[in-house]
Amino acid sequence: MVPDAHLLIVDDDERIRGLLQKFLMRNGFLVSSARDAAQARRILGGLEFDLIVMDVMMPGEDGVTLTRDLRKRLQTPILLLTARGETSNRIEGLEAGADDYLVKPFEPKELLLRINAILRRVPQVKAAEPVRQIIHLGAVRYDLDRGEMWRGDVPVRLTATEAQLMRIFAAAPGVALSRDRLVGDNSSFDAAQERAVDVQITRLRRKIESDPKSPRYLQTVRGEGYMLQPD
């Protein structure tokens, strides 16, 4: 397995997205997710990934169409998931630029083996010349790879909880994350501490925002939760 490989899961089925994300994270990957092609485009506009796992059948723009378009500007490996097992469908996906094609239903272990096989084939140029994933928040920048925050040349100290919240937000920029999601993905919280998220968000805003009372970057999304909106 490529150390700290960052995967993007694109699937309109929330249950499948959640299951795949948990399974792949348990197997040592960094994982972000998108519910459709439009959200995937927004995420890909701000972050680089080592591999994209994408469902073919999605409302609106389907996975094959998105793959074909992404191939015009990205070399990121793409593994397509589909309920259609016909040879013609597989050929269509591969011709669009996919690196592999997995038919549903599948065993999670097979998905893991295919992901690792694709990653082994991809030249790991990052090892020779690392590309830092930097998120810019006005005068503040956050290094996703190192988990470090800086204001100009001055490091910003983050608590363990704040650092974990930043990792969660930075993995899904422009996506509203519920308190349940933030609690579930952060080992510093337990299920009884959902409201403690609000306190941590307030503290984090003081370190990011020029005016924490009118947040520009760590926004509240009414009825949904919180969202990191980088420059």
C-alpha positions in Angstrom: 0.0 0.0 0.0 1.2 3.5 -0.8 1.7 5.3 2.6 -1.0 7.9 3.4 -2.6 7.5 0.0 -5.5 9.9 -0.3 -8.6 8.4 -2.0 -11.8 10.2 -3.2 -15.0 8.2 -3.2 -17.7 9.4 -5.6 -21.1 7.7 -5.1 -24.7 9.1 -4.8 -25.6 6.3 -2.3 -24.8 7.8 1.2 -24.8 4.3 2.8 -22.3 2.9 0.3 -20.1 6.0 0.6 -20.0 5.7 4.4 -19.2 2.0 4.3 -16.5 2.4 1.8 -15.0 5.3 3.6 -14.9 3.4 7.0 -13.5 0.3 5.4 -10.7 2.1 3.5 -9.8 4.2 6.5 -9.5 1.1 8.6 -7.0 -0.2 6.0 -4.8 2.8 6.3 -6.0 5.2 3.6 -7.0 8.9 3.9 -10.5 9.1 2.4 -12.7 12.0 1.2 -16.1 11.5 -0.4 -18.5 13.3 -2.8 -22.1 12.6 -3.4 -22.2 13.5 -7.2 -20.0 14.7 -10.1 -20.6 18.4 -9.2 -19.3 18.0 -5.7 -16.4 15.8 -6.9 -15.4 18.6 -9.3 -15.4 21.2 -6.4 -13.2 18.9 -4.2 -10.8 18.1 -7.1 -10.5 21.8 -7.7 -8.8 22.2 -4.3 -7.1 18.9 -3.6 -4.9 16.3 -5.2 -5.7 12.6 -4.8 -3.8 9.4 -5.4 -6.9 7.6 -6.7 -10.6 8.1 -7.4 -13.2 5.4 -6.7 -16.3 6.3 -8.7 -19.7 4.9 -9.2 -20.9 4.8 -12.8 -24.6 5.2 -12.3 -25.2 8.6 -10.7 -28.0 11.1 -11.2 -27.0 14.0 -13.5 -23.5 13.5 -14.8 -22.6 9.8 -14.7 -19.2 8.3 -13.8 -18.1 7.5 -17.3 -18.8 11.1 -18.5 -17.0 12.6 -15.6 -14.1 10.2 -16.1 -13.8 11.2 -19.8 -13.8 14.9 -18.8 -11.3 14.5 -15.9 -8.9 12.7 -18.2 -8.5 16.0 -20.2 -6.6 17.5 -17.3 -5.9 14.9 -14.6 -3.8 11.8 -14.6 -5.2 10.6 -11.2 -6.0 6.8 -11.4 -9.8 6.1 -11.6 -11.5 2.9 -10.5 -15.1 2.7 -11.7 -17.8 0.8 -9.8 -20.9 -0.4 -11.6 -23.9 -2.7 -11.4 -23.6 -3.4 -15.1 -21.3 -6.3 -15.8 -21.6 -6.5 -19.6 -18.3 -6.4 -21.6 -19.5 -3.3 -23.6 -20.0 -1.3 -20.4 -16.5 -2.3 -19.2 -15.0 -1.3 -22.5 -16.8 2.0 -22.4 -15.4 2.8 -19.0 -11.9 1.9 -19.9 -12.0 3.8 -23.2 -13.1 6.9 -21.2 -9.9 6.6 -19.3 -10.6 4.5 -16.2 -7.7 2.4 -14.9 -10.0 -0.5 -13.7 -13.6 -1.5 -13.5 -15.3 -3.4 -10.6 -18.8 -4.9 -10.9 -21.2 -4.7 -8.0 -21.8 -6.5 -5.7 -18.1 -7.1 -4.8 -16.2 -8.3 -1.8 -14.5 -5.4 0.0 -11.2 -7.4 0.0 -11.3 -7.4 -3.9 -11.7 -3.6 -3.9 -8.7 -3.3 -1.6 -6.6 -5.6 -3.8 -7.5 -3.6 -6.9 -6.8 -0.3 -5.3 -3.4 -1.4 -4.1 -2.6 -2.9 -7.6 -3.4 0.4 -9.3 -1.4 2.4 -6.8 1.6 0.1 -7.3 1.5 0.7 -11.0 1.5 4.5 -10.7 5.0 6.0 -10.6 5.4 7.6 -7.2 6.9 10.9 -8.3 5.7 12.4 -5.0 8.5 10.6 -3.2 11.2 12.3 -5.2 9.4 15.7 -5.4 6.7 16.1 -2.8 3.7 18.2 -3.7 2.3 19.8 -0.6 -1.4 20.1 -0.3 -1.9 23.6 1.1 -5.3 25.1 1.9 -5.3 28.9 2.0 -7.6 30.7 4.4 -6.7 34.4 4.0 -3.6 35.1 5.9 -3.6 31.6 7.3 -2.4 28.5 5.4 -3.0 24.9 6.4 -0.6 22.1 5.3 -2.9 19.0 5.0 0.1 16.6 4.7 1.8 17.8 7.8 -1.2 18.9 9.8 0.4 22.3 10.4 -1.2 25.7 10.4 0.8 29.0 9.8 -0.1 32.7 9.8 2.6 34.1 7.6 5.9 32.7 8.9 4.5 32.1 12.4 3.2 28.6 13.3 -0.3 28.5 14.8 -0.5 26.0 17.7 -3.4 23.6 17.4 -4.7 21.3 20.2 -5.1 17.6 19.3 -8.8 18.1 18.9 -8.4 21.2 16.7 -5.8 19.4 14.6 -8.2 16.5 14.0 -11.1 18.8 13.2 -8.9 20.6 10.6 -8.0 17.3 9.0 -11.7 16.4 8.7 -12.6 19.8 7.2 -9.6 20.0 4.9 -10.4 16.6 3.4 -13.8 17.9 2.3 -13.5 21.6 1.5 -16.8 23.3 0.6 -18.8 20.5 2.1 -21.1 21.0 5.0 -20.3 18.5 7.8 -22.8 17.7 10.6 -21.9 17.7 14.3 -22.6 13.9 14.2 -20.0 13.5 11.4 -17.5 15.6 13.2 -17.9 13.7 16.4 -17.9 10.3 14.7 -14.7 11.1 12.7 -12.8 12.6 15.7 -11.5 10.3 18.4 -11.3 13.2 20.8 -15.0 13.3 21.1 -17.6 10.7 22.1 -21.3 10.5 21.2 -22.3 12.4 24.3 -20.1 15.4 23.4 -21.8 16.6 20.2 -22.3 20.1 21.6 -18.6 20.3 22.5 -18.0 20.6 18.8 -19.4 24.1 19.0 -16.9 25.1 21.6 -14.0 23.7 19.5 -15.3 25.5 16.4 -15.3 28.8 18.3 -11.7 28.2 19.4 -10.6 27.2 15.9 -12.2 30.3 14.4 -10.1 32.5 16.7 -7.0 31.0 15.1 -8.3 31.2 11.5 -10.6 34.2 11.2 -9.7 37.9 11.2 -13.2 38.4 12.7 -14.3 35.2 14.4 -17.9 36.6 15.0 -18.3 37.0 11.2 -16.5 33.9 9.9 -15.4 33.8 6.3 -13.6 30.5 6.2 -15.1 28.2 8.9 -18.8 28.8 8.2 -22.0 27.7 9.9 -24.4 26.1 7.5 -27.9 26.4 9.0 -29.5 23.0 9.6 -26.5 21.1 8.4 -23.4 21.9 10.5 -20.1 23.5 9.6 -18.1 24.0 6.4 -14.5 25.0 5.6 -14.6 27.4 2.6 -11.0 28.1 1.5 -9.9 30.9 -0.9 
